[in-house]
C-alpha cells in the first residue's frame, strides 16, 4: 500500500509517468446531474478523515461540510460560471469552479481526489482550467483565495505561477455549516497573469 504524505508533491514527476497519467484524463463542464458527485468529492478532499489521505486537507482547521449539493448546483447554473471536471476513464476525480469577474476569472473549489494526489494530475488539471477560462472569456488574469495558514498550499500555487497580492479577508466565523477549529483564520488572495494565446 502506497504511503500517503501530508506535504504537497514536488515538481519532480518524471515525464514518462506524467504522460501516462495525462493520457488517461479528460475534461468536461459539469451538468446539474453531477452536483452530488462534486459535493462528495470536495468534502472528501477537504474535510474529515478521508481528506487526510491527501495533502489538501483542512480537517485540522475546520469541521463540517465545505459545501452542500444545492450550492454546487448554484455554481453550475449561474451565468459566467462553470465547474470543470477532470475525469479518469469516465470517473470524476477532480473539479474546479471558474467564474468570470470583470476582466479576470476566479478559480476556486480546486480538488483532486485525495488518493490520487501527488502524481501530477493537479498541475495538469490546473493548466487546462486556466486555458478553459481563457477560451470562454478571453481573460488574461486568474485569481484565487487560500487560507493564509496553508503555507504549503500557497507554495504549491506559487510554483504554478501565482503571486501573493498582499490582500486578505477574514474567514466567515458563522456560515451555518463550518466550525472553526483555529481562531482568526483568513483568506489570502493570489493571482496569475496568463500568457496571451
MIDOSE-1310 file (N, C-alpha, C; in nm, 2 decimals, decimal comma, always signed):
residues 197
xxxx	+0,08/-0,12/+0,00/+0,00/+0,00/+0,00/+0,09/+0,12/+0,00; +0,05/+0,22/-0,09/+0,13/+0,34/-0,10/+0,11/+0,43/+0,02; +0,22/+0,47/+0,08/+0,21/+0,56/+0,20/+0,18/+0,70/+0,15; +0,08/+0,76/+0,22/+0,04/+0,89/+0,18/+0,12/+1,00/+0,26
xxxx	+0,14/+1,11/+0,19/+0,22/+1,22/+0,25/+0,13/+1,34/+0,29; +0,16/+1,40/+0,40/+0,09/+1,52/+0,44/+0,15/+1,65/+0,38; +0,25/+1,63/+0,30/+0,31/+1,75/+0,23/+0,28/+1,75/+0,08; +0,28/+1,87/+0,02/+0,25/+1,87/-0,12/+0,35/+1,80/-0,21
xxxx	+0,31/+1,76/-0,33/+0,41/+1,69/-0,42/+0,51/+1,79/-0,47; +0,63/+1,73/-0,50/+0,73/+1,82/-0,56/+0,70/+1,82/-0,71; +0,79/+1,90/-0,78/+0,77/+1,91/-0,93/+0,86/+1,82/-1,00; +0,90/+1,70/-0,94/+1,00/+1,61/-1,00/+0,94/+1,49/-1,06
xxxx	+0,81/+1,49/-1,09/+0,74/+1,38/-1,16/+0,81/+1,36/-1,29; +0,84/+1,24/-1,32/+0,91/+1,21/-1,44/+0,82/+1,23/-1,56; +0,88/+1,26/-1,68/+0,80/+1,28/-1,80/+0,72/+1,16/-1,84; +0,77/+1,04/-1,82/+0,70/+0,92/-1,87/+0,58/+0,89/-1,78
xxxx	+0,60/+0,91/-1,65/+0,49/+0,89/-1,55/+0,38/+0,99/-1,58; +0,42/+1,12/-1,60/+0,32/+1,23/-1,62/+0,25/+1,20/-1,75; +0,32/+1,16/-1,86/+0,25/+1,13/-1,98/+0,15/+1,02/-1,97; +0,18/+0,92/-1,90/+0,09/+0,80/-1,87/-0,03/+0,85/-1,80
xxxx	-0,01/+0,93/-1,70/-0,13/+0,98/-1,62/-0,22/+1,07/-1,70; -0,15/+1,16/-1,77/-0,23/+1,26/-1,85/-0,31/+1,20/-1,96; -0,25/+1,09/-2,02/-0,32/+1,03/-2,14/-0,45/+0,96/-2,09; -0,47/+0,94/-1,96/-0,59/+0,88/-1,91/-0,70/+0,98/-1,87
xxxx	-0,66/+1,11/-1,88/-0,75/+1,22/-1,83/-0,83/+1,28/-1,94; -0,95/+1,33/-1,91/-1,03/+1,41/-2,00/-1,10/+1,51/-1,91; -1,16/+1,61/-1,98/-1,22/+1,73/-1,91/-1,35/+1,76/-1,97; -1,45/+1,80/-1,89/-1,58/+1,85/-1,94/-1,64/+1,94/-1,84
xxxx	-1,73/+2,02/-1,88/-1,81/+2,11/-1,79/-1,91/+2,02/-1,72; -1,94/+2,05/-1,59/-2,03/+1,98/-1,51/-2,18/+2,01/-1,55; -2,26/+1,91/-1,54/-2,40/+1,93/-1,56/-2,47/+1,92/-1,42; -2,60/+1,96/-1,42/-2,68/+1,95/-1,29/-2,67/+1,81/-1,23
xxxx	-2,67/+1,71/-1,31/-2,67/+1,57/-1,26/-2,54/+1,54/-1,19; -2,44/+1,62/-1,21/-2,31/+1,59/-1,14/-2,29/+1,66/-1,00; -2,39/+1,73/-0,96/-2,38/+1,81/-0,84/-2,35/+1,73/-0,72; -2,42/+1,62/-0,70/-2,39/+1,53/-0,58/-2,26/+1,47/-0,58
xxxx	-2,21/+1,42/-0,70/-2,08/+1,37/-0,71/-1,97/+1,47/-0,67; -1,99/+1,59/-0,72/-1,89/+1,70/-0,69/-1,89/+1,73/-0,55; -2,01/+1,74/-0,48/-2,02/+1,77/-0,34/-1,94/+1,66/-0,26; -1,96/+1,54/-0,29/-1,89/+1,43/-0,22/-1,74/+1,44/-0,24
xxxx	-1,70/+1,47/-0,36/-1,56/+1,48/-0,39/-1,49/+1,59/-0,31; -1,55/+1,71/-0,32/-1,50/+1,83/-0,25/-1,49/+1,81/-0,10; -1,60/+1,75/-0,04/-1,59/+1,73/+0,10/-1,49/+1,62/+0,14; -1,48/+1,52/+0,06/-1,38/+1,42/+0,09/-1,24/+1,47/+0,08
xxxx	-1,21/+1,57/+0,00/-1,08/+1,62/-0,02/-1,04/+1,72/+0,09; -1,13/+1,79/+0,15/-1,10/+1,89/+0,24/-1,14/+1,86/+0,39; -1,23/+1,78/+0,41/-1,28/+1,76/+0,55/-1,28/+1,61/+0,59; -1,27/+1,59/+0,72/-1,28/+1,46/+0,78/-1,16/+1,37/+0,75
xxxx	-1,17/+1,25/+0,80/-1,06/+1,16/+0,79/-1,02/+1,12/+0,65; -1,12/+1,12/+0,56/-1,08/+1,08/+0,42/-0,99/+1,18/+0,36; -1,00/+1,31/+0,40/-0,91/+1,41/+0,34/-0,77/+1,40/+0,39; -0,74/+1,33/+0,50/-0,61/+1,31/+0,54/-0,52/+1,22/+0,45
xxxx	-0,59/+1,16/+0,36/-0,51/+1,07/+0,27/-0,44/+1,16/+0,16; -0,48/+1,28/+0,15/-0,41/+1,38/+0,06/-0,35/+1,49/+0,14; -0,29/+1,59/+0,07/-0,23/+1,70/+0,14/-0,31/+1,83/+0,14; -0,43/+1,82/+0,08/-0,51/+1,95/+0,07/-0,61/+1,95/+0,19
xxxx	-0,60/+1,86/+0,28/-0,69/+1,86/+0,39/-0,70/+1,99/+0,48; -0,82/+2,02/+0,52/-0,85/+2,13/+0,61/-0,90/+2,08/+0,74; -0,89/+1,95/+0,76/-0,95/+1,88/+0,88/-0,91/+1,93/+1,01; -0,78/+1,99/+1,02/-0,73/+2,04/+1,15/-0,77/+2,19/+1,16
xxxx	-0,83/+2,25/+1,06/-0,87/+2,39/+1,07/-1,02/+2,41/+1,08; -1,10/+2,32/+1,01/-1,24/+2,34/+1,01/-1,31/+2,21/+1,02; -1,43/+2,21/+1,08/-1,51/+2,09/+1,09/-1,65/+2,12/+1,03; -1,70/+2,02/+0,96/-1,83/+2,03/+0,90/-1,81/+2,03/+0,74
xxxx	-1,92/+2,02/+0,67/-1,91/+2,02/+0,52/-1,85/+2,14/+0,46; -1,77/+2,13/+0,36/-1,72/+2,25/+0,29/-1,83/+2,31/+0,20; -1,91/+2,22/+0,14/-2,01/+2,26/+0,05/-2,13/+2,17/+0,05; -2,25/+2,22/+0,02/-2,37/+2,14/+0,00/-2,40/+2,12/-0,14
xxxx	-2,48/+2,02/-0,18/-2,52/+1,99/-0,31/-2,59/+2,11/-0,38; -2,68/+2,18/-0,30/-2,75/+2,29/-0,36/-2,66/+2,41/-0,40; -2,55/+2,42/-0,32/-2,45/+2,53/-0,35/-2,38/+2,49/-0,48; -2,34/+2,37/-0,50/-2,27/+2,32/-0,62/-2,36/+2,35/-0,74
xxxx	-2,49/+2,31/-0,72/-2,59/+2,33/-0,83/-2,60/+2,48/-0,87; -2,60/+2,56/-0,77/-2,60/+2,71/-0,80/-2,48/+2,75/-0,88; -2,36/+2,70/-0,85/-2,24/+2,73/-0,93/-2,25/+2,68/-1,07; -2,31/+2,56/-1,09/-2,32/+2,50/-1,22/-2,41/+2,58/-1,31
xxxx	-2,52/+2,63/-1,26/-2,62/+2,70/-1,34/-2,61/+2,85/-1,35; -2,52/+2,91/-1,27/-2,50/+3,06/-1,26/-2,44/+3,10/-1,40; -2,47/+3,23/-1,43/-2,42/+3,29/-1,55/-2,27/+3,32/-1,53; -2,19/+3,30/-1,64/-2,05/+3,32/-1,65/-1,98/+3,24/-1,53
xxxx	-2,02/+3,12/-1,51/-1,97/+3,03/-1,41/-1,98/+2,89/-1,46; -1,87/+2,82/-1,44/-1,87/+2,68/-1,48/-1,79/+2,60/-1,37; -1,83/+2,47/-1,36/-1,75/+2,38/-1,28/-1,69/+2,28/-1,38; -1,56/+2,28/-1,39/-1,49/+2,20/-1,48/-1,45/+2,07/-1,41
xxxx	-1,48/+1,95/-1,48/-1,45/+1,82/-1,42/-1,33/+1,76/-1,48; -1,25/+1,69/-1,40/-1,14/+1,61/-1,45/-1,18/+1,46/-1,43; -1,17/+1,39/-1,54/-1,22/+1,25/-1,54/-1,10/+1,16/-1,58; -1,10/+1,05/-1,51/-1,01/+0,94/-1,54/-1,09/+0,82/-1,58
xxxx	-1,09/+0,78/-1,70/-1,17/+0,67/-1,76/-1,31/+0,69/-1,71; -1,37/+0,80/-1,74/-1,51/+0,84/-1,71/-1,54/+0,86/-1,56; -1,45/+0,84/-1,47/-1,47/+0,86/-1,33/-1,43/+1,00/-1,29; -1,52/+1,08/-1,22/-1,48/+1,21/-1,18/-1,38/+1,21/-1,07
xxxx	-1,26/+1,26/-1,09/-1,15/+1,26/-0,99/-1,11/+1,40/-0,95; -1,16/+1,50/-1,02/-1,13/+1,64/-0,99/-1,23/+1,73/-1,03; -1,23/+1,85/-0,97/-1,32/+1,96/-1,01/-1,26/+2,09/-0,98; -1,31/+2,19/-1,05/-1,27/+2,33/-1,02/-1,38/+2,42/-1,06
xxxx	-1,40/+2,53/-0,98/-1,50/+2,63/-1,02/-1,43/+2,75/-1,08; -1,48/+2,79/-1,19/-1,43/+2,91/-1,27/-1,55/+3,01/-1,28; -1,52/+3,13/-1,25/-1,62/+3,23/-1,26/-1,56/+3,36/-1,32; -1,62/+3,42/-1,42/-1,58/+3,55/-1,47/-1,61/+3,66/-1,38
xxxx	-1,52/+3,74/-1,35/-1,54/+3,86/-1,26/-1,47/+3,98/-1,32; -1,54/+4,06/-1,38/-1,49/+4,18/-1,46/-1,40/+4,13/-1,57; -1,27/+4,17/-1,56/-1,18/+4,13/-1,67/-1,09/+4,01/-1,63; -1,13/+3,94/-1,52/-1,05/+3,83/-1,47/-1,14/+3,71/-1,45
xxxx	-1,08/+3,60/-1,41/-1,16/+3,48/-1,37/-1,11/+3,44/-1,23; -1,21/+3,40/-1,15/-1,19/+3,34/-1,02/-1,18/+3,19/-1,03; -1,08/+3,14/-0,96/-1,06/+2,99/-0,96/-1,08/+2,95/-0,82; -1,17/+2,86/-0,79/-1,20/+2,81/-0,66/-1,24/+2,66/-0,66
xxxx	-1,25/+2,61/-0,54/-1,30/+2,47/-0,52/-1,22/+2,37/-0,60; -1,09/+2,40/-0,61/-1,00/+2,31/-0,68/-0,96/+2,19/-0,61; -1,00/+2,07/-0,66/-0,99/+1,95/-0,59/-0,94/+1,84/-0,69; -0,85/+1,75/-0,63/-0,82/+1,62/-0,69/-0,84/+1,52/-0,58
xxxx	-0,90/+1,41/-0,62/-0,93/+1,30/-0,52/-0,81/+1,28/-0,43; -0,83/+1,27/-0,30/-0,71/+1,26/-0,20/-0,62/+1,14/-0,24; -0,68/+1,03/-0,28/-0,60/+0,91/-0,31/-0,52/+0,92/-0,43; -0,54/+1,02/-0,52/-0,47/+1,04/-0,64/-0,38/+1,16/-0,64
xxxx	-0,37/+1,23/-0,53/-0,28/+1,35/-0,52/-0,14/+1,31/-0,52; -0,05/+1,40/-0,58/+0,09/+1,38/-0,57/+0,15/+1,31/-0,69; +0,07/+1,30/-0,80/+0,13/+1,23/-0,92/+0,12/+1,32/-1,04; +0,10/+1,45/-1,02/+0,10/+1,55/-1,14/-0,04/+1,58/-1,20
xxxx	-0,15/+1,51/-1,15/-0,28/+1,54/-1,20/-0,32/+1,68/-1,17; -0,29/+1,73/-1,05/-0,34/+1,87/-1,02/-0,27/+1,97/-1,11; -0,14/+1,96/-1,13/-0,08/+2,06/-1,22/-0,14/+2,06/-1,36; -0,16/+1,94/-1,41/-0,21/+1,93/-1,55/-0,35/+1,98/-1,55
xxxx	-0,43/+1,95/-1,45/-0,57/+1,99/-1,44/-0,58/+2,14/-1,43; -0,49/+2,20/-1,35/-0,49/+2,35/-1,34/-0,46/+2,42/-1,47; -0,36/+2,37/-1,54/-0,33/+2,42/-1,67/-0,45/+2,42/-1,77; -0,52/+2,31/-1,77/-0,64/+2,30/-1,85/-0,75/+2,39/-1,80
xxxx	-0,76/+2,41/-1,67/-0,86/+2,50/-1,62/-0,83/+2,65/-1,66; -0,71/+2,68/-1,66/-0,67/+2,82/-1,70/-0,70/+2,84/-1,84; -0,66/+2,74/-1,93/-0,69/+2,75/-2,07/-0,84/+2,76/-2,10; -0,92/+2,68/-2,02/-1,06/+2,68/-2,04/-1,12/+2,82/-2,01
xxxx	-1,07/+2,88/-1,90/-1,12/+3,02/-1,86/-1,09/+3,12/-1,97; -0,97/+3,11/-2,03/-0,93/+3,20/-2,14/-1,01/+3,17/-2,26; -1,04/+3,05/-2,29/-1,12/+3,02/-2,41/-1,26/+3,07/-2,40; -1,32/+3,06/-2,28/-1,45/+3,10/-2,25/-1,47/+3,25/-2,25
xxxx	-1,38/+3,32/-2,18/-1,40/+3,46/-2,16/-1,29/+3,56/-2,20; -1,18/+3,50/-2,26/-1,07/+3,59/-2,31/-1,00/+3,66/-2,20; -1,00/+3,61/-2,08/-0,93/+3,68/-1,96/-0,78/+3,65/-1,97; -0,71/+3,75/-1,91/-0,56/+3,74/-1,91/-0,52/+3,73/-1,76
xxxx	-0,61/+3,73/-1,67/-0,57/+3,72/-1,53/-0,67/+3,62/-1,46; -0,61/+3,54/-1,37/-0,69/+3,45/-1,29/-0,65/+3,46/-1,14; -0,75/+3,45/-1,05/-0,71/+3,47/-0,91/-0,79/+3,37/-0,82; -0,74/+3,36/-0,70/-0,80/+3,27/-0,61/-0,77/+3,31/-0,46
xxxx	-0,84/+3,25/-0,37/-0,81/+3,28/-0,23/-0,77/+3,15/-0,16; -0,68/+3,15/-0,07/-0,63/+3,04/+0,00/-0,63/+3,07/+0,15; -0,66/+2,98/+0,24/-0,65/+3,01/+0,38/-0,50/+3,04/+0,41; -0,47/+3,15/+0,47/-0,34/+3,20/+0,48/-0,24/+3,11/+0,56
xxxx	-0,29/+3,03/+0,65/-0,20/+2,94/+0,73/-0,16/+2,82/+0,65; -0,22/+2,80/+0,53/-0,19/+2,69/+0,45/-0,06/+2,72/+0,36; +0,05/+2,73/+0,43/+0,18/+2,77/+0,37/+0,22/+2,68/+0,25; +0,20/+2,55/+0,27/+0,24/+2,45/+0,17/+0,16/+2,46/+0,05
xxxx	+0,03/+2,49/+0,07/-0,06/+2,51/-0,04/-0,03/+2,64/-0,12; +0,00/+2,75/-0,05/+0,04/+2,87/-0,12/+0,17/+2,85/-0,20; +0,26/+2,78/-0,14/+0,39/+2,75/-0,21/+0,36/+2,67/-0,34; +0,27/+2,57/-0,33/+0,23/+2,49/-0,45/+0,18/+2,58/-0,56
xxxx	+0,09/+2,68/-0,52/+0,03/+2,77/-0,62/+0,14/+2,86/-0,68; +0,23/+2,90/-0,59/+0,34/+2,99/-0,64/+0,42/+2,92/-0,74; +0,44/+2,79/-0,72/+0,52/+2,71/-0,82/+0,44/+2,70/-0,96; +0,31/+2,73/-0,95/+0,23/+2,73/-1,07/+0,22/+2,86/-1,13
xxxx	+0,29/+2,96/-1,08/+0,29/+3,10/-1,13/+0,20/+3,20/-1,06; +0,14/+3,16/-0,95/+0,05/+3,26/-0,88/+0,14/+3,34/-0,78; +0,10/+3,46/-0,77/+0,18/+3,55/-0,68/+0,09/+3,60/-0,57; +0,15/+3,63/-0,45/+0,07/+3,68/-0,34/+0,05/+3,83/-0,36
xxxx	-0,08/+3,87/-0,34/-0,12/+4,01/-0,37/-0,10/+4,10/-0,25; -0,10/+4,04/-0,13/-0,09/+4,11/-0,01/-0,23/+4,15/+0,04; -0,34/+4,10/-0,03/-0,47/+4,13/+0,01/-0,53/+4,01/+0,09; -0,60/+4,04/+0,20/-0,65/+3,94/+0,29/-0,80/+3,98/+0,32
xxxx	-0,87/+3,87/+0,36/-1,01/+3,90/+0,41/-1,04/+3,79/+0,51; -1,11/+3,83/+0,62/-1,14/+3,73/+0,73/-1,22/+3,61/+0,68; -1,20/+3,50/+0,74/-1,28/+3,38/+0,71/-1,41/+3,40/+0,79; -1,53/+3,38/+0,72/-1,66/+3,39/+0,79/-1,67/+3,31/+0,91
xxxx	-1,69/+3,37/+1,03/-1,70/+3,29/+1,16/-1,82/+3,21/+1,17; -1,93/+3,24/+1,11/-2,05/+3,17/+1,12/-2,12/+3,16/+0,99; -2,09/+3,06/+0,91/-2,16/+3,05/+0,78/-2,27/+2,94/+0,78; -2,30/+2,89/+0,90/-2,41/+2,79/+0,92/-2,37/+2,65/+0,89
xxxx	-2,25/+2,62/+0,85/-2,21/+2,48/+0,82/-2,08/+2,44/+0,87; -1,98/+2,54/+0,89/-1,85/+2,50/+0,93/-1,82/+2,55/+1,07; -1,74/+2,47/+1,14/-1,70/+2,52/+1,27/-1,55/+2,54/+1,27; -1,50/+2,66/+1,31/-1,36/+2,69/+1,31/-1,29/+2,62/+1,42
xxxx	-1,19/+2,55/+1,39/-1,10/+2,48/+1,50/-0,98/+2,56/+1,53; -0,96/+2,67/+1,45/-0,84/+2,76/+1,47/-0,90/+2,90/+1,47; -0,86/+2,98/+1,56/-0,91/+3,12/+1,57/-0,84/+3,21/+1,46; -0,91/+3,31/+1,42/-0,86/+3,42/+1,33/-0,81/+3,36/+1,20
xxxx	-0,88/+3,27/+1,14/-0,85/+3,23/+1,00/-0,88/+3,34/+0,91; -0,80/+3,35/+0,80/-0,82/+3,45/+0,70/-0,78/+3,40/+0,56; -0,84/+3,45/+0,46/-0,81/+3,42/+0,32/-0,70/+3,51/+0,27; -0,61/+3,46/+0,20/-0,51/+3,54/+0,13/-0,54/+3,52/-0,02
xxxx	-0,53/+3,63/-0,09/-0,55/+3,64/-0,24/-0,42/+3,62/-0,32; -0,43/+3,53/-0,42/-0,32/+3,51/-0,51/-0,37/+3,53/-0,65; -0,29/+3,57/-0,74/-0,33/+3,59/-0,88/-0,22/+3,56/-0,97; -0,26/+3,53/-1,10/-0,16/+3,49/-1,20/-0,20/+3,56/-1,33
xxxx	-0,10/+3,62/-1,40/-0,12/+3,67/-1,53/-0,10/+3,56/-1,63; -0,20/+3,54/-1,71/-0,20/+3,43/-1,81/-0,13/+3,47/-1,94; -0,06/+3,38/-2,00/+0,01/+3,41/-2,13/-0,09/+3,43/-2,24; -0,06/+3,52/-2,33/-0,15/+3,55/-2,44/-0,16/+3,43/-2,53
x	-0,28/+3,39/-2,57/-0,29/+3,27/-2,65/-0,28/+3,31/-2,80
